[in-house]
């Protein structure tokens, strides 16, 4: 780069990627539209996760709060079913999500991030519409399964899309938007569930899907996807490289030199090198298949780390704590059961915002360790207080547990995936991450009630505490800091984990 070009870059508000910090990086109007539109997918997944929680009695037992909550539409006012059947209906989202997660890498690498979101919104909107108009339990299940497929794909694509559109120094802040959007969706579904009938709750999902479909044409395709993964099977590769430059210019703005340097850095990290300085860099199809990611030796470290953070999240006991929150806190705040779930969601939302602020300052590794350690302490306190009947102490433990979860174990498992692998493997890594997350979620959900009956209501949280301590130790030993680092930098460091010199050398890598 010439001295004149360097001088221009220094005077420009759009600095090269390695010189941008979270404090000075400002989003343009186009970027704000992009992030808002992308995260609408995560909002939808969160909304579908929570939409059936509040109206269970109205749907399965026709116990409506008032006559205004009953929607006629020439449809039955409820769909009578047992609690076991209702649980199966709720679980259809998880089953569909697993299928969506496993297929997400294919669609994302073949059609691109933006077109894949278009396809998922068709699934999400169709599923919501089927649920809204369902005259039978079977159709309600079918609609939820369809929405689950779309939600599974969304949860893989959204974190990757965001990570590929922001500077390295701001990935933590913007990467947290995915979890923030999911939490927002859950909270909105609970608030709406307190005010309207159950079919109106479900129809909101249709509106969210339509809104994202309308806004997606305003968004650029991920420039990193265009530059690294390239077009699918025989399309114009030179044109794809040019599109990557145009896309990044719309996101970053001038100078052109900084944009070209960033694209060159991406391609260098992915092993794409121009034949000569005078030859333009050309993207090639370099996507990593799901099978290659699972079996390739070079992906062993990221695969194990991805499974570790997903296991830490689901085996932390967060779903069990939320399950107990209403019954425990209702004794402290009688006649407020509906508001308790909203209160827990607000705590989760607020602390996720705090996490977004801290992510690029404290780092992923630090927040992971703080979060898991604090949750272990809260789990011990919750188990002890339940055993001895101290409901007020249990309430404090629950609120603290959720707050600690939101700071680290909530956003980090999906935020960190695009940082552990390059763009060619992001989709496959995301599919593995979400699939393992949902399988673990199912395992905990299926085994929690039986374990509680065997060892006791309070003692079950001691099990979660032991798991959290174990995950904290494993994270301290093996999880590298990814803040302000590319996947290539982490690999070249030998997956080293930085620690105090009195314990191990700073370049020590136990794997």
Secondary structure, DSSP 4 states (H G I P E B T S, - for coil): --HHHHHHHHHSSS--GGG--TTT----HHHHHHHHHHHHHHHHHHHHHHHHHHTHHHHHH---SSGGG---TTS-S-----HHHHHHHHHHHHHHHHHHHHHHHHHHHHH-HHHHHHHHHHHHHHHHHHHHT-SSHHHHHHHHHHHHHHHHHHHHHHHHHHHTTS-GGGHHHHHHHHHHHHHHHHHHHHHHHTTS-HHHHHHHHHHHHHHHHHHHTTSPPPHHIIIII-SSSSS-HHHHHHHHHHHHHHHH-S-HHHHHHHHHHHHHHTT---SSTTSPP-----PPPHHHHHH-GGGHHHHHHHHHHHHHHHTTTHHHHHHHHHHHHHHHSTT-HHHHHHHHHHHHHHHHHHHHHHHHHH-HHHHHHHHHHHHHHHHHHHHHHHHHT-HHHHHHHHHHHHHHHHHTTTTHHHHTHHHHS-HHHHHHHHHHHHHHHHHHHHHHHHHHHHHHHHH-TTTHHHHHHHHHHHHHHHHHHH----TT--HHHHHHTTS-----TTTS-TT----
